[in-house]
Amino acid sequence: MKAALPANESKRLDALKASGLLDTPPEREFDDIALLASQICGTPISTISLIDETRQWFKARVGIDDPETPREQAFCAHAILEPNETLVVPDAREDARFFDNPLVTGDPNIRFYAGTPLLTRDNLALGTLCVIDRVPRELNAGQLAALEALGRQLSLRLELRRTTELLETANQELKNLSLMDELTGLYNRRGFFLHAEQQLKLFRSRQSERSLWLMVGDMDGLKHINDTYGHPEGSAAIKQIARILTKTFRDADILARPGGDEFTALILNTLDEVAEKVPDRLEANLAEYNADSGKPYDLSISIGLVKANFDDETTIAQIVKQADEAMYENKRKRKRGRAG
């Protein structure tokens, strides 16, 4: 069933266009919130959905590939009709509005939907933060409250994008959602595990000739740099390692600094022969930097590289442990080589 138009549709569309969000590139802050919603509610799919005149466009999405759908198929077009309520559909096949919807009868085979509207200060619903499952279900009270809290925070963030004088307040309110390492701009430990666990689930659900690999790296000699040249120089060295890693890996790969001198990289959707060349590319990029840096020390990093196993229930934490063990063996070999 096609959703009716909101009574304030003209004002709502004006507000949506004024937001400047439509057809903008992906942004990490929105991707992170969609990921958190999926993780909190335990659903394979989540989106930040904006309802334009004829389409539903996704500012962020987890678990689906299409960037938009026709508005007449959008569950979120129904959700914005009640801007102060969260629309929950336990089983779309049993709902007169959705049982024959192409998104129910075909891919992605929606069964469960929960969408909380994203509101301007004038109570105009631009779209929703929603979570979707392929099986009928319910959210518990805690999950529903968390989804609505994320929706309120996201609504605030959307509104404050246009109000620079309140930007510091918004950043403080969203600080608890931060998944970033402030020094390097890479993901922190929490951000890495959230994204890595989601990617592992997705890869296990697909049949592909491509693989998922994990690299763990330990920067060599950071204590010596700190003790000899000072902690500001040590911080600069950490940032430079992050830049070299960013140069070495693809934009699609997930890079993180869990803490201290530790780095991780999840290499997504790659061929084995490509992943196996990563250590050589990294060594070449380090050598190039060291040759031109003019620093009284060289940057180096000991790494462990392992291929994720999709045939069992191995967790990301266990894969990290395997890569850690490979990294420490690499470090021991390098020390023995220097001693020899």
Backbone as numpy.savetxt, mean C-alpha at the origin, in Angstrom:
# Nx Ny Nz CAx CAy CAz Cx Cy Cz
-30.24 -2.96 -9.92 -31.08 -1.76 -9.92 -30.20 -0.51 -9.92
-30.45 0.39 -10.86 -29.68 1.63 -10.93 -30.07 2.54 -9.77
-29.07 3.13 -9.13 -29.32 4.01 -7.99 -29.94 5.32 -8.45
-30.82 5.87 -7.61 -31.36 7.21 -7.87 -30.25 8.25 -7.69
-30.48 9.45 -8.21 -29.52 10.54 -8.02 -29.78 11.22 -6.67
-28.74 11.60 -5.95 -28.96 12.35 -4.71 -29.68 13.66 -4.99
-30.42 14.15 -4.04 -31.16 15.40 -4.21 -30.22 16.58 -4.46
-29.00 16.48 -3.93 -28.04 17.57 -4.08 -26.99 17.23 -5.16
-27.37 16.46 -6.17 -26.41 15.92 -7.15 -25.58 17.02 -7.81
-26.18 18.12 -8.18 -25.43 19.18 -8.86 -24.33 19.75 -7.95
-24.69 20.04 -6.70 -23.69 20.55 -5.76 -22.64 19.49 -5.45
-23.08 18.24 -5.38 -22.14 17.16 -5.08 -21.11 17.01 -6.19
-21.54 17.06 -7.44 -20.61 16.96 -8.56 -19.66 18.15 -8.61
-20.18 19.34 -8.29 -19.31 20.53 -8.25 -18.22 20.35 -7.19
-18.60 19.82 -6.03 -17.63 19.61 -4.96 -16.60 18.56 -5.34
-17.05 17.51 -6.04 -16.14 16.47 -6.47 -15.11 17.03 -7.45
-15.56 17.81 -8.41 -14.62 18.40 -9.38 -13.68 19.38 -8.70
-14.20 20.14 -7.73 -13.36 21.11 -7.02 -12.29 20.43 -6.17
-12.53 19.19 -5.81 -11.53 18.49 -4.99 -10.24 18.24 -5.74
-10.31 18.21 -7.07 -9.11 17.98 -7.87 -8.58 16.57 -7.80
-9.40 15.62 -7.37 -8.93 14.24 -7.18 -9.11 13.36 -8.40
-10.13 13.63 -9.20 -10.45 12.72 -10.30 -9.28 12.58 -11.28
-9.00 11.33 -11.65 -7.98 11.01 -12.65 -6.58 11.46 -12.26
-6.34 11.55 -10.96 -4.99 11.86 -10.48 -4.20 10.56 -10.29
-2.87 10.63 -10.32 -2.06 9.42 -10.15 -2.24 8.83 -8.75
-1.87 7.56 -8.57 -1.91 6.95 -7.23 -1.06 7.74 -6.24
-1.53 7.80 -5.01 -0.78 8.46 -3.94 -0.71 7.51 -2.76
0.45 7.45 -2.15 0.70 6.46 -1.10 -0.25 6.62 0.08
-0.58 7.87 0.45 -1.44 8.05 1.62 -2.82 7.42 1.40
-3.34 7.49 0.19 -4.63 6.88 -0.11 -4.50 5.36 -0.24
-3.42 4.91 -0.89 -3.18 3.47 -0.99 -3.09 2.84 0.39
-2.42 3.54 1.32 -2.25 3.00 2.67 -3.59 2.87 3.40
-4.46 3.87 3.23 -5.76 3.81 3.92 -6.62 2.68 3.35
-6.60 2.51 2.02 -7.34 1.39 1.42 -6.80 0.06 1.94
-5.48 -0.04 2.05 -4.88 -1.27 2.56 -5.27 -1.52 4.01
-5.25 -0.48 4.83 -5.64 -0.63 6.24 -7.09 -1.09 6.35
-7.97 -0.52 5.53 -9.38 -0.94 5.56 -9.51 -2.42 5.24
-8.78 -2.88 4.22 -8.82 -4.29 3.84 -8.30 -5.17 4.96
-7.21 -4.76 5.59 -6.61 -5.55 6.66 -7.51 -5.60 7.88
-8.06 -4.47 8.26 -8.90 -4.40 9.46 -10.17 -5.23 9.29
-10.77 -5.15 8.10 -12.05 -5.83 7.87 -11.87 -7.25 7.35
-10.63 -7.63 7.03 -10.37 -9.00 6.58 -10.97 -9.32 5.23
-11.00 -8.35 4.32 -11.56 -8.55 2.99 -10.45 -8.51 1.94
-10.63 -9.22 0.83 -9.61 -9.22 -0.21 -9.62 -7.97 -1.08
-10.71 -7.20 -1.02 -10.87 -6.03 -1.88 -11.25 -4.82 -1.04
-10.66 -3.68 -1.35 -11.09 -2.41 -0.76 -10.79 -1.31 -1.76
-11.60 -0.26 -1.74 -11.39 0.86 -2.66 -11.70 2.18 -1.98
-11.08 3.22 -2.49 -11.52 4.59 -2.26 -12.17 5.02 -3.56
-13.48 5.11 -3.54 -14.29 5.24 -4.75 -14.91 6.63 -4.82
-14.78 7.27 -5.98 -15.39 8.58 -6.21 -16.46 8.43 -7.29
-17.66 8.96 -7.03 -18.79 8.79 -7.95 -18.93 10.03 -8.82
-18.49 9.92 -10.07 -18.59 10.99 -11.04 -19.96 10.91 -11.72
-20.18 11.74 -12.72 -21.50 11.81 -13.37 -21.90 10.48 -13.99
-20.96 9.78 -14.63 -21.30 8.54 -15.34 -20.47 7.34 -14.92
-19.57 7.50 -13.96 -18.66 6.41 -13.62 -18.31 6.43 -12.14
-17.82 5.30 -11.70 -17.20 5.15 -10.38 -15.70 5.01 -10.63
-14.93 5.97 -10.12 -13.48 5.98 -10.34 -12.77 5.74 -9.02
-11.71 4.88 -9.06 -11.02 4.48 -7.84 -9.75 5.31 -7.64
-9.74 6.11 -6.60 -8.51 6.83 -6.24 -7.48 5.85 -5.68
-7.93 4.81 -5.01 -7.04 3.75 -4.50 -7.82 2.45 -4.54
-7.09 1.36 -4.75 -7.77 0.07 -4.81 -6.83 -1.04 -4.39
-7.40 -2.03 -3.72 -6.68 -3.23 -3.30 -7.47 -4.42 -3.80
-6.82 -5.33 -4.51 -7.46 -6.58 -4.90 -8.23 -6.56 -6.20
-8.27 -5.43 -6.89 -8.90 -5.36 -8.21 -8.00 -4.56 -9.14
-8.16 -4.82 -10.44 -7.30 -4.17 -11.43 -7.96 -3.00 -12.14
-9.27 -3.06 -12.35 -9.94 -2.02 -13.13 -9.91 -0.67 -12.39
-9.56 0.43 -13.08 -9.51 1.74 -12.43 -10.86 2.40 -12.25
-11.90 1.88 -12.94 -13.23 2.48 -12.83 -14.29 1.49 -13.31
-15.54 1.77 -12.98 -16.68 0.99 -13.47 -17.79 1.97 -13.83
-18.77 1.56 -14.65 -19.92 2.43 -14.91 -20.68 2.73 -13.62
-21.19 3.94 -13.53 -21.89 4.35 -12.31 -23.10 3.47 -12.05
-23.80 3.05 -13.11 -25.02 2.26 -12.90 -24.74 0.91 -12.26
-23.48 0.45 -12.29 -23.12 -0.82 -11.64 -22.58 -0.63 -10.22
-22.34 0.62 -9.83 -21.60 0.90 -8.59 -22.46 0.74 -7.34
-22.05 -0.13 -6.44 -22.67 -0.21 -5.12 -22.55 1.14 -4.41
-21.41 1.81 -4.63 -21.16 3.07 -3.94 -22.14 4.16 -4.37
-22.73 4.04 -5.58 -23.74 5.00 -6.01 -24.98 4.91 -5.12
-25.22 3.73 -4.56 -26.31 3.57 -3.58 -25.88 4.10 -2.22
-24.62 3.87 -1.86 -24.14 4.26 -0.53 -24.19 5.77 -0.34
-23.95 6.57 -1.38 -23.92 8.04 -1.21 -25.32 8.62 -1.05
-26.36 7.83 -1.26 -27.72 8.33 -1.08 -28.05 8.59 0.39
-27.35 7.90 1.29 -27.51 8.12 2.73 -26.15 8.52 3.28
-25.78 9.79 3.17 -24.41 10.22 3.47 -23.98 10.04 4.92
-24.91 9.88 5.82 -24.55 9.75 7.23 -24.64 8.30 7.73
-24.76 7.35 6.80 -24.85 5.95 7.18 -23.89 5.11 6.36
-23.44 4.02 6.94 -22.62 3.06 6.21 -23.55 2.01 5.59
-23.42 1.82 4.29 -24.23 0.82 3.60 -23.55 -0.54 3.74
-24.27 -1.52 4.32 -23.76 -2.87 4.47 -24.68 -3.83 3.73
-24.10 -4.61 2.82 -24.85 -5.61 2.05 -24.25 -6.98 2.39
-24.88 -7.75 3.28 -24.30 -9.04 3.69 -24.19 -10.05 2.55
-25.20 -10.10 1.66 -25.17 -11.04 0.53 -25.87 -10.38 -0.64
-25.10 -9.94 -1.62 -25.67 -9.21 -2.75 -26.66 -10.04 -3.55
-26.51 -11.36 -3.53 -27.43 -12.21 -4.28 -28.84 -12.17 -3.69
-28.94 -11.80 -2.42 -30.24 -11.76 -1.74 -30.79 -10.35 -1.65
-30.14 -9.39 -2.31 -30.55 -7.98 -2.23 -31.17 -7.58 -3.57
-32.39 -7.07 -3.54 -33.11 -6.73 -4.76 -32.39 -5.68 -5.59
-31.55 -4.86 -4.95 -30.83 -3.83 -5.69 -29.66 -4.37 -6.49
-29.12 -5.54 -6.07 -27.84 -5.97 -6.61 -27.80 -7.39 -7.18
-28.83 -8.19 -7.01 -28.72 -9.61 -7.34 -28.38 -9.86 -8.81
-28.78 -8.91 -9.71 -28.49 -9.10 -11.13 -27.41 -8.13 -11.63
-26.71 -7.51 -10.71 -25.64 -6.57 -11.07 -24.49 -7.34 -11.74
-23.94 -6.84 -12.85 -22.82 -7.54 -13.52 -21.62 -7.78 -12.61
-21.43 -6.92 -11.58 -20.31 -7.13 -10.66 -20.61 -8.24 -9.66
-21.86 -8.67 -9.61 -22.27 -9.80 -8.76 -22.31 -11.08 -9.58
-22.90 -11.00 -10.76 -23.04 -12.20 -11.60 -21.75 -12.55 -12.32
-20.82 -11.59 -12.43 -19.52 -11.81 -13.06 -18.41 -11.26 -12.19
-17.21 -11.18 -12.78 -16.04 -10.69 -12.05 -16.29 -9.28 -11.54
-15.98 -8.94 -10.28 -15.24 -9.73 -9.28 -16.11 -10.58 -8.37
-17.35 -10.86 -8.77 -18.25 -11.77 -8.02 -18.51 -11.26 -6.60
-18.98 -10.03 -6.51 -19.23 -9.42 -5.21 -20.36 -10.14 -4.49
-20.13 -10.45 -3.24 -21.17 -10.98 -2.36 -21.40 -10.02 -1.18
-20.31 -9.65 -0.53 -20.41 -8.74 0.62 -19.87 -7.37 0.24
-20.54 -6.33 0.76 -20.10 -4.95 0.53 -20.38 -4.13 1.77
-19.44 -3.27 2.15 -19.67 -2.26 3.19 -18.97 -1.00 2.74
-19.73 0.11 2.62 -19.16 1.37 2.17 -19.58 2.52 3.06
-18.60 3.27 3.55 -18.89 4.43 4.38 -18.62 5.69 3.57
-19.59 6.62 3.46 -19.44 7.78 2.59 -18.30 8.71 3.01
-17.70 9.33 2.00 -16.65 10.32 2.20 -17.30 11.70 2.00
-17.29 12.51 3.06 -18.10 13.72 3.09 -17.26 14.99 3.10
-17.80 16.04 2.46 -17.24 17.38 2.61 -17.82 17.99 3.88
-17.32 19.16 4.22 -17.85 19.82 5.43 -19.32 20.21 5.25
-19.79 20.27 4.01 -21.20 20.57 3.73 -22.04 19.31 3.61
-21.49 18.19 4.04 -22.20 16.90 4.05 -22.54 16.41 2.64
-21.69 16.73 1.69 -21.84 16.22 0.33 -20.97 14.99 0.17
-21.56 13.89 -0.29 -20.85 12.62 -0.40 -20.13 12.55 -1.75
-18.79 12.57 -1.71 -18.00 12.48 -2.94 -17.86 11.04 -3.42
-17.93 10.11 -2.51 -17.75 8.69 -2.81 -17.74 7.92 -1.52
-17.00 6.81 -1.50 -16.96 5.99 -0.29 -15.58 5.37 -0.09
-15.33 4.98 1.13 -14.30 4.00 1.45 -15.05 2.69 1.66
-14.75 1.70 0.82 -15.54 0.47 0.91 -14.65 -0.76 0.95
-15.22 -1.83 1.52 -14.56 -3.14 1.55 -15.51 -4.16 0.94
-14.93 -5.14 0.24 -15.72 -6.09 -0.56 -15.17 -7.49 -0.37
-16.07 -8.46 -0.34 -15.65 -9.87 -0.28 -16.43 -10.66 -1.32
-15.90 -11.83 -1.64 -16.53 -12.70 -2.63 -17.41 -13.76 -1.98
-17.55 -13.67 -0.67 -18.43 -14.58 0.07 -19.34 -13.75 0.97
-20.56 -14.23 1.25 -21.44 -13.51 2.17 -20.81 -13.44 3.56
-21.01 -12.33 4.25 -20.44 -12.19 5.59 -21.00 -10.94 6.26
-20.53 -10.69 7.48 -20.86 -9.49 8.24 -19.56 -8.93 8.82
-19.56 -7.66 9.16 -18.48 -7.08 9.94 -18.87 -7.13 11.41
-17.89 -7.39 12.28 -18.21 -7.27 13.70 -18.21 -5.80 14.08
-18.66 -5.50 15.28 -18.84 -4.11 15.70 -17.52 -3.34 15.64
-16.43 -3.99 16.02 -15.13 -3.32 16.00 -14.67 -3.00 14.60
-14.87 -3.93 13.67 -14.48 -3.69 12.28 -15.30 -2.56 11.66
-16.61 -2.56 11.93 -17.47 -1.51 11.38 -17.06 -0.15 11.93
-16.79 -0.09 13.24 -16.38 1.18 13.85 -15.05 1.65 13.27
-14.13 0.72 13.03 -12.82 1.09 12.48 -12.96 1.59 11.04
-13.81 0.91 10.24 -14.03 1.35 8.86 -14.61 2.77 8.85
-15.56 3.03 9.71 -16.17 4.36 9.76 -15.17 5.40 10.26
-14.29 5.01 11.19 -13.27 5.94 11.67 -12.28 6.29 10.55
-11.89 5.27 9.79 -11.01 5.53 8.65 -11.70 6.43 7.63
-12.99 6.20 7.41 -13.74 7.04 6.48 -13.80 8.49 6.95
-13.99 8.70 8.26 -14.00 10.08 8.78 -12.64 10.74 8.60
-11.58 9.99 8.90 -10.24 10.55 8.75 -9.95 10.86 7.28
-10.37 9.99 6.39 -10.15 10.21 4.97 -10.98 11.41 4.48
-12.21 11.52 4.94 -13.04 12.69 4.58 -12.36 13.98 5.02
-11.80 13.96 6.21 -11.09 15.12 6.71 -9.89 15.44 5.84
-9.17 14.38 5.46 -7.98 14.58 4.63 -8.36 15.17 3.27
-9.42 14.68 2.68 -9.87 15.21 1.39 -10.23 16.69 1.50
-10.93 17.03 2.57 -11.35 18.42 2.77 -10.15 19.33 3.01
-9.20 18.85 3.78 -8.07 19.71 4.15 -7.02 19.83 3.06
-7.15 19.03 2.01 -6.27 19.24 0.86 -6.48 20.62 0.27
-7.67 21.16 0.47 -7.99 22.49 -0.07 -7.87 23.58 0.98
-7.47 23.23 2.19 -7.40 24.21 3.28 -6.02 24.15 3.91
-5.08 24.85 3.35 -3.68 24.71 3.76 -3.44 25.13 5.21
-4.22 26.05 5.73 -3.99 26.50 7.10 -4.28 25.42 8.13
-5.07 24.38 7.74 -5.38 23.29 8.66 -4.58 22.03 8.36
-3.61 22.12 7.45 -2.87 20.94 7.03 -2.11 20.29 8.18
-1.51 21.08 9.05 -0.75 20.51 10.17 -1.66 19.72 11.10
-2.88 20.21 11.31 -3.83 19.50 12.14 -4.20 18.15 11.53
-4.43 18.16 10.20 -4.79 16.91 9.52 -3.66 15.91 9.60
-2.43 16.36 9.38 -1.29 15.44 9.43 -1.15 14.83 10.82
-1.42 15.63 11.86 -1.32 15.10 13.21 -2.41 14.07 13.48
-3.62 14.32 12.97 -4.72 13.39 13.18 -4.51 12.08 12.43
-3.78 12.17 11.30 -3.51 10.97 10.52 -2.17 10.33 10.86
-1.48 10.88 11.86 -0.15 10.37 12.18 -0.19 8.89 12.55
-1.28 8.48 13.20 -1.37 7.09 13.62 -1.53 6.14 12.43
-1.80 6.69 11.23 -1.91 5.86 10.04 -0.60 5.79 9.26
0.45 6.48 9.75 1.69 6.58 8.99 2.36 5.22 8.86
2.77 4.92 7.66 3.47 3.67 7.38 4.86 3.95 6.81
5.34 5.20 6.97 6.56 5.62 6.32 7.71 5.82 7.30
8.93 5.57 6.81 10.14 5.90 7.55 10.50 7.35 7.24
10.57 8.19 8.26 10.75 9.62 8.05 12.11 9.94 7.44
13.16 9.19 7.77 14.50 9.51 7.31 14.66 9.25 5.81
14.17 8.11 5.33 14.45 7.68 3.96 13.28 7.86 3.00
12.05 7.98 3.53 10.89 8.02 2.66 10.43 6.65 2.20
11.13 5.60 2.63 10.70 4.24 2.33 9.62 3.83 3.35
9.00 2.66 3.15 8.08 2.15 4.15 8.84 1.83 5.44
8.15 1.96 6.58 8.71 1.48 7.84 8.32 0.01 8.02
8.63 -0.56 9.18 8.36 -1.98 9.40 6.86 -2.29 9.24
6.01 -1.48 9.85 4.57 -1.75 9.79 4.07 -1.64 8.35
4.52 -0.60 7.65 4.08 -0.43 6.27 4.51 -1.59 5.39
5.74 -2.07 5.61 6.24 -3.18 4.80 5.40 -4.43 5.03
5.15 -4.78 6.28 4.43 -6.02 6.54 2.99 -5.96 6.06
2.35 -4.79 6.18 0.98 -4.67 5.69 0.93 -4.90 4.17
1.81 -4.23 3.44 1.80 -4.36 1.99 2.29 -5.74 1.55
3.34 -6.24 2.21 3.90 -7.53 1.82 2.91 -8.67 2.05
2.19 -8.65 3.17 1.22 -9.70 3.44 0.09 -9.67 2.40
-0.34 -8.46 2.01 -1.39 -8.35 1.01 -0.92 -8.91 -0.33
0.32 -8.58 -0.72 0.85 -9.06 -1.99 1.03 -10.58 -1.98
1.43 -11.13 -0.85 1.60 -12.58 -0.76 0.26 -13.28 -0.97
-0.81 -12.74 -0.38 -2.14 -13.32 -0.57 -2.56 -13.26 -2.03
-2.31 -12.13 -2.68 -2.70 -11.98 -4.07 -1.94 -12.94 -4.96
-0.64 -13.09 -4.73 0.15 -13.97 -5.57 -0.23 -15.43 -5.37
-0.60 -15.79 -4.15 -1.02 -17.17 -3.90 -2.32 -17.49 -4.62
-3.12 -16.46 -4.87 -4.43 -16.69 -5.49 -4.36 -16.73 -7.01
-3.18 -16.47 -7.57 -3.05 -16.41 -9.03 -2.09 -17.48 -9.53
-2.37 -17.94 -10.73 -1.47 -18.86 -11.41 -0.61 -18.04 -12.36
0.69 -18.04 -12.16 1.56 -17.20 -12.96 2.94 -17.83 -13.06
3.60 -17.56 -14.18 4.98 -18.02 -14.33 5.94 -17.09 -13.59
5.45 -15.97 -13.15 6.30 -15.02 -12.45 6.33 -15.32 -10.95
7.29 -14.72 -10.27 7.54 -15.08 -8.87 7.56 -13.84 -7.99
7.63 -14.10 -6.71 7.79 -13.06 -5.70 9.04 -13.40 -4.90
9.96 -12.44 -4.80 11.22 -12.64 -4.10 11.35 -11.60 -2.99
12.11 -11.96 -1.96 12.34 -11.05 -0.84 13.83 -10.89 -0.61
14.25 -9.64 -0.50 15.64 -9.33 -0.16 15.68 -8.64 1.19
16.57 -9.10 2.05 16.87 -8.43 3.31 18.30 -7.93 3.24
18.52 -6.69 3.60 19.86 -6.11 3.55 20.26 -5.50 4.87
21.55 -5.59 5.19 22.11 -5.02 6.41 23.29 -4.14 6.00
23.14 -2.84 6.18 24.20 -1.91 5.80 25.47 -2.20 6.57
26.58 -2.27 5.90 27.86 -2.56 6.54 28.49 -1.27 7.07
29.05 -1.36 8.27 29.91 -0.29 8.77 29.22 0.96 9.26
27.91 0.90 9.56 27.25 2.11 10.03 27.81 2.59 11.36
28.11 1.67 12.27 28.68 2.06 13.57 30.01 2.80 13.38
30.82 2.30 12.46 32.11 2.95 12.21 31.90 4.38 11.68
30.94 4.54 10.78 30.66 5.88 10.24 30.18 6.80 11.35
29.25 6.32 12.17 28.73 7.14 13.28 29.85 7.51 14.25
30.67 6.53 14.64 31.72 6.77 15.64 32.83 7.67 15.10
33.13 7.55 13.82 34.27 8.28 13.24 33.88 9.65 12.71
32.70 9.73 12.05 32.34 10.97 11.36 31.09 11.65 11.93
30.45 11.02 12.91 29.30 11.62 13.55 27.98 11.07 13.04
26.96 11.16 13.87 25.65 10.60 13.52 24.98 11.30 12.34
25.15 12.62 12.15 24.58 13.22 10.94 25.12 12.58 9.67
26.41 12.25 9.67 26.99 11.58 8.51 26.43 10.16 8.36
26.20 9.50 9.52 25.58 8.18 9.47 24.19 8.23 8.88
23.42 9.25 9.27 22.07 9.41 8.71 22.13 9.67 7.21
23.10 10.48 6.79 23.27 10.75 5.36 23.62 9.47 4.60
24.42 8.60 5.22 24.80 7.34 4.57 23.58 6.43 4.43
22.73 6.39 5.46 21.51 5.59 5.39 20.61 6.09 4.26
20.46 7.41 4.15 19.64 7.98 3.09 20.21 7.65 1.71
21.53 7.64 1.61 22.15 7.33 0.32 21.93 5.86 -0.05
22.02 4.98 0.93 21.71 3.57 0.67 20.28 3.43 0.15
19.35 4.17 0.75 17.95 4.14 0.31 17.83 4.60 -1.14
18.57 5.65 -1.51 18.53 6.14 -2.89 19.07 5.09 -3.86
20.15 4.41 -3.46 20.74 3.39 -4.32 19.78 2.21 -4.48
19.10 1.84 -3.39 18.11 0.77 -3.49 16.96 1.17 -4.40
16.50 2.41 -4.28 15.42 2.90 -5.14 15.84 2.86 -6.60
17.10 3.18 -6.88 17.62 3.12 -8.25 17.70 1.67 -8.74
17.99 0.75 -7.83 18.19 -0.65 -8.20 16.89 -1.37 -8.49
15.85 -1.04 -7.71 14.58 -1.77 -7.82 13.59 -0.99 -8.67
12.49 -1.66 -9.03 11.44 -1.05 -9.82 10.48 -0.28 -8.93
9.72 0.62 -9.53 8.72 1.38 -8.77 7.68 0.45 -8.14
7.39 -0.67 -8.80 6.36 -1.59 -8.30 6.83 -2.39 -7.09
8.13 -2.49 -6.87 8.64 -3.26 -5.74 8.44 -2.50 -4.43
8.36 -3.22 -3.33 8.09 -2.62 -2.02 9.39 -2.52 -1.24
9.87 -1.30 -1.04 11.12 -1.06 -0.33 10.82 -0.52 1.06
11.62 -0.95 2.04 11.38 -0.52 3.41 12.69 -0.42 4.18
12.65 0.43 5.18 13.71 0.47 6.20 13.04 0.16 7.53
13.07 -1.12 7.94 12.43 -1.49 9.20 13.02 -0.77 10.41
14.29 -0.39 10.32 14.92 0.32 11.42 16.44 0.24 11.33
17.12 1.18 11.98 18.57 1.13 12.06 19.22 1.02 10.70
20.05 -0.01 10.54 20.76 -0.22 9.27 20.13 -1.33 8.44
18.86 -1.67 8.74 18.18 -2.76 8.04 17.33 -2.23 6.88
17.32 -2.99 5.80 16.49 -2.67 4.65 15.84 -3.96 4.14
14.66 -3.82 3.56 14.00 -4.97 2.93 13.43 -4.53 1.58
13.30 -5.49 0.69 12.71 -5.23 -0.62 11.91 -6.45 -1.05
10.64 -6.24 -1.36 9.80 -7.31 -1.90 9.72 -7.09 -3.40
10.24 -8.05 -4.16 10.31 -7.95 -5.61 9.08 -8.65 -6.18
8.18 -7.89 -6.77 6.87 -8.39 -7.16 6.82 -8.82 -8.62
6.09 -9.90 -8.87 5.73 -10.29 -10.23 6.93 -10.27 -11.16
7.96 -11.02 -10.82 9.19 -11.00 -11.58 9.57 -12.41 -12.04
10.39 -12.47 -13.06 10.95 -13.74 -13.51 12.16 -14.09 -12.64
12.38 -15.39 -12.41 13.48 -15.81 -11.54 14.81 -15.27 -12.02
15.04 -15.32 -13.34 16.34 -14.89 -13.85 16.56 -13.39 -13.67
15.46 -12.63 -13.59 15.58 -11.19 -13.33 15.90 -10.95 -11.86
15.19 -11.63 -10.97 15.42 -11.45 -9.53 16.83 -11.87 -9.14
17.32 -12.92 -9.75 18.64 -13.42 -9.38 19.77 -12.47 -9.75
19.48 -11.50 -10.63 20.49 -10.52 -11.02 20.48 -9.28 -10.12
19.54 -9.22 -9.19 19.45 -8.05 -8.30 20.75 -7.80 -7.54
21.37 -8.82 -6.92 22.62 -8.54 -6.19 23.70 -7.91 -7.07
23.81 -8.37 -8.31 24.82 -7.79 -9.22 24.49 -6.34 -9.54
23.20 -6.04 -9.78 22.81 -4.65 -10.07 23.08 -3.76 -8.88
22.79 -4.27 -7.69 23.02 -3.48 -6.48 24.51 -3.22 -6.26
25.32 -4.25 -6.44 26.77 -4.08 -6.29 27.30 -3.06 -7.29
26.80 -3.11 -8.53 27.25 -2.17 -9.55 26.86 -0.74 -9.20
25.66 -0.55 -8.68 25.22 0.80 -8.31 25.99 1.32 -7.11
26.30 0.44 -6.15 27.13 0.84 -5.01 28.54 1.23 -5.49
29.11 0.43 -6.36 30.46 0.71 -6.85 30.50 2.04 -7.60
29.47 2.29 -8.40 29.41 3.56 -9.13 29.35 4.74 -8.17
28.54 4.60 -7.12 28.45 5.70 -6.14 29.79 5.88 -5.42
30.36 4.80 -4.93 31.61 4.90 -4.17 32.73 5.52 -4.99
32.77 5.24 -6.29 33.83 5.77 -7.15 33.76 7.29 -7.28
32.55 7.84 -7.15 32.38 9.28 -7.38 32.02 10.07 -6.14
31.83 9.42 -4.99 31.27 10.11 -3.83 32.24 11.08 -3.17
33.54 10.80 -3.22 34.51 11.63 -2.51 34.48 11.44 -1.00
33.73 10.45 -0.53 33.65 10.19 0.91 34.86 9.39 1.36
35.25 9.53 2.64 36.40 8.76 3.15 36.03 7.32 3.50
34.86 6.90 3.14 34.42 5.53 3.39 33.59 5.06 2.20
33.49 3.75 2.03 32.64 3.17 0.99 31.34 2.67 1.60
30.30 2.76 0.84 29.02 2.17 1.24 28.94 0.75 0.73
28.46 -0.15 1.58 28.22 -1.53 1.17 27.08 -2.09 1.99
26.51 -3.19 1.49 25.36 -3.79 2.17 25.41 -5.30 1.96
25.23 -6.03 3.05 25.14 -7.48 2.97 23.68 -7.86 2.77
23.42 -8.75 1.82 22.03 -9.07 1.51 21.77 -10.56 1.56
20.50 -10.88 1.80 19.99 -12.23 1.65 18.81 -12.18 0.72
18.76 -13.06 -0.26 17.71 -13.05 -1.28 17.06 -14.43 -1.35
15.73 -14.49 -1.16 15.03 -15.76 -1.20 13.77 -15.62 -2.04
13.33 -16.74 -2.60 12.10 -16.80 -3.39 10.96 -17.25 -2.49
9.83 -16.53 -2.53 8.68 -16.89 -1.71 8.06 -18.18 -2.23
7.61 -19.00 -1.30 7.00 -20.29 -1.62 5.49 -20.15 -1.56
4.81 -20.43 -2.69 3.35 -20.28 -2.74 2.62 -21.60 -2.51
3.37 -22.65 -2.19 2.74 -23.97 -2.07 2.30 -24.30 -0.65
2.57 -23.42 0.29 2.18 -23.70 1.67 1.72 -22.41 2.34
1.62 -22.43 3.64 1.11 -21.28 4.38 2.24 -20.46 5.00
3.39 -20.47 4.40 4.51 -19.68 4.90 4.11 -18.21 4.99
4.44 -17.56 6.10 4.10 -16.15 6.29 5.25 -15.27 5.84
4.95 -13.98 5.69 5.99 -13.02 5.35 7.07 -13.00 6.43
6.66 -13.10 7.70 7.64 -13.11 8.79 8.61 -14.28 8.64
8.10 -15.43 8.23 8.97 -16.59 8.05 9.89 -16.41 6.84
9.37 -15.79 5.79 10.21 -15.52 4.61 11.30 -14.52 4.96
10.95 -13.51 5.76 11.95 -12.55 6.21 13.04 -13.26 7.02
12.63 -14.20 7.87 13.61 -14.94 8.66 14.55 -15.74 7.75
14.00 -16.37 6.70 14.84 -17.10 5.76 15.83 -16.17 5.07
15.35 -14.99 4.66 16.23 -14.03 4.01 17.28 -13.50 4.98
16.88 -13.32 6.24 17.83 -12.91 7.29 18.98 -13.91 7.41
18.61 -15.18 7.45 19.63 -16.22 7.59 20.58 -16.20 6.39
20.01 -16.01 5.19 20.85 -15.92 3.99 21.75 -14.69 4.04
21.22 -13.60 4.58 22.00 -12.37 4.67 23.17 -12.53 5.64
22.92 -13.13 6.81 24.00 -13.30 7.78 25.06 -14.27 7.28
24.66 -15.27 6.50 25.64 -16.15 5.89 26.49 -15.38 4.88
25.85 -14.52 4.13 26.57 -13.66 3.18 27.56 -12.76 3.91
27.11 -12.19 5.04 27.98 -11.31 5.82 29.19 -12.08 6.37
28.95 -13.31 6.84 30.06 -14.12 7.37 31.07 -14.44 6.26
30.57 -14.77 5.08 31.47 -15.06 3.97 32.31 -13.85 3.60
31.69 -12.68 3.62 32.43 -11.47 3.26 33.49 -11.16 4.30
33.18 -11.40 5.57 34.17 -11.17 6.62 35.35 -12.14 6.48
35.01 -13.42 6.18 36.09 -14.39 5.98 36.94 -14.02 4.78
36.29 -13.48 3.74 37.04 -13.08 2.56 37.99 -11.94 2.85
37.51 -10.95 3.66 38.38 -9.83 4.02 39.53 -10.30 4.92
39.22 -11.26 5.83 40.27 -11.74 6.72 41.33 -12.52 5.94
40.91 -13.22 4.88 41.86 -14.00 4.08 42.73 -13.09 3.23
